[in-house]
């Protein structure tokens, strides 16, 4: 199924801008997280895998990682350097500059995607990212909000609030930076109405992109123990597909969906089993959008 008929996908957005496919290459810098290193807490969010809690320096340089990731795809000649691991603005600005400079200087790299927390984007980091944008790079600031409900943020030990997200977006937009918000569906204590309330809040604040994920229970997380005691239950495929399709239909057409599901593999993945397949959720969501209308159709 061609999801671009129903969703404003990131791949389609990039192809229109650059005239050819652009592939996102995941990178790891020598970052940690304030919710792991003791600044805000230790152990991280309850859905995080504890094996990633330590500060593990990247074994390869940024250039070496880029070359390794390029070899995994033959579908593109242009790339976005995606600083995905840990909190990728959580360092002194000169450290960030050295990492980002190495990435954008690599052959074929046309821009940066930087994943981080809303409480870890000081003005200096935003100014740095705006400089790459001003030099012609495609730049996205990816903010892990997860939910707009502070009660849930506290429950999952996220360590920040909606106010932190609102402030980060305001300062990013003041510099003309594009923001992609990460949202998790199926968090403990939340239902479909809560998910729609989160979407409305994010849209009201202003956002250029969205990443939607189902809650996954992964080995080594606090939630894995909660799941084993029956305290946390991830969404069934049909329930997630229904909710995701509804959220997409309530999203304005101009907002770019960077992702509408997520995957993990054994032995890391505990539940739900359907998250082991990349296509299962995409097909289920796509079928519903085909039958009921695509992105933005519920806003007409």
Buried (B, 14 or more C-beta within 10 A) or exposed (E): EEBEEBBBBBBBBBBEEBEEBBBBBBBBBEBBBBBBBEBBBEEBBBBBBBEBBEEBEBEEEBEEBBBEBBEEEEEBBBBBBBBBBBBBBBBEBEEBBBBBEBBBEBEBBBBBBBBBBBBBBBEEBBEBBBBBBEEEBBBBBBBBBBBBBEEBBEBBBBBBBBEBBBBBBEBBBEBEBBBBBBBBBBBBEBEBEBBBBBBEBBBEBEBBBBBBBBBBBBBBBBBBEBBEEEEBBBBEBEBBBBBBBBBBBBBEEEBBBBBBBBBBEEEBBBBBEBBBBEEBBBBBBBBBBBEEBBBBBBEE
